[in-house]
Amino acid sequence: MRISMLAVVILVLVGCISNVSDTGVSYSDVCNPVVYLHSDFGGYSSGVVFRQDKTDEGYIVYILTASHCVTDARGQLRSLRVDFCGLDAPKNVEMQVLGNWPEWDLAVLCCGIETPVSVAQLAPEDTTLFVGEPVIAAGCGFTQHPHYTTGIVIGTGDNSISLAPLVFTDVDRLYGDSGGPFYIKRDGKYLVVGVLSQFAVQGRVMYSFSGCTPLNTIYCALRELMLLGG
């Protein structure tokens, strides 16, 4: 019986998956930038703060999430509110959709707040992943409290819009995690390399292109919105 090279890699790395969980992951670094998105008409999802700009009145905050988190079943934009992470962080803040790309399952939101919040760092646009590299996925799931799970890269694709990395994670993800960040850790820093979209369960969770909007797609969207740079 013929076994593909990818299948061999999967079998080898699944045997190592119990070693993927990193007890050294900083909860505050990976979860504090995560936000809980909710609608007056039901529905909940996640997002991640990637930028905030100081103004005379406070701060303008920018959030990455998935397109299906901001639209209803008819494809119409929802009226969204956001809860930021932390006991004293702003809650129930009305959001504005700056950009929405259903073809990439990606959206960018913004809002104005009075106090600063935690911000995640985007990986450089030319970042590539490596087979065996640890990864971290974060989201709010069914609760308003962010959580994370660790994983491992089992296939690198080509980091393009058409092919993104394959990843096994150590626990099943929840539907409300959609829109949350997908991190790697390089030089002691947690860097966002994608946005969680959908997942397929096959023993453990496997993220593929349908499960993670790739990094350079995010940069395409931010360039279109002129949100790159200071």
Sequence and secondary structure as in RCSB ss.txt:
>XXXX:A:sequence
MRISMLAVVILVLVGCISNVSDTGVSYSDVCNPVVYLHSDFGGYSSGVVFRQDKTDEGYIVYILTASHCVTDARG
QLRSLRVDFCGLDAPKNVEMQVLGNWPEWDLAVLCCGIETPVSVAQLAPEDTTLFVGEPVIAAGCGFTQHPHYTT
GIVIGTGDNSISLAPLVFTDVDRLYGDSGGPFYIKRDGKYLVVGVLSQFAVQGRVMYSFSGCTPLNTIYCALREL
MLLGG
>XXXX:A:secstr
    HHHHHHHHHHTTGGGT  TT  HHHHHTTEEEEEETTS EEEEEEEEEEE SSSEEEEEEE GGGTB TTS
 B  EEEE SSTTS  SEE EEEEEETTTTEEEEEEEESS     EE  TT    TT EEEEEE TTSSS EEEE
EEEEE TTSSSS   EEEESS   GGGTT EEEEEETTEEEEEEEE   EESSSEEE GGGEEEHHHHHHHHHHT
T    
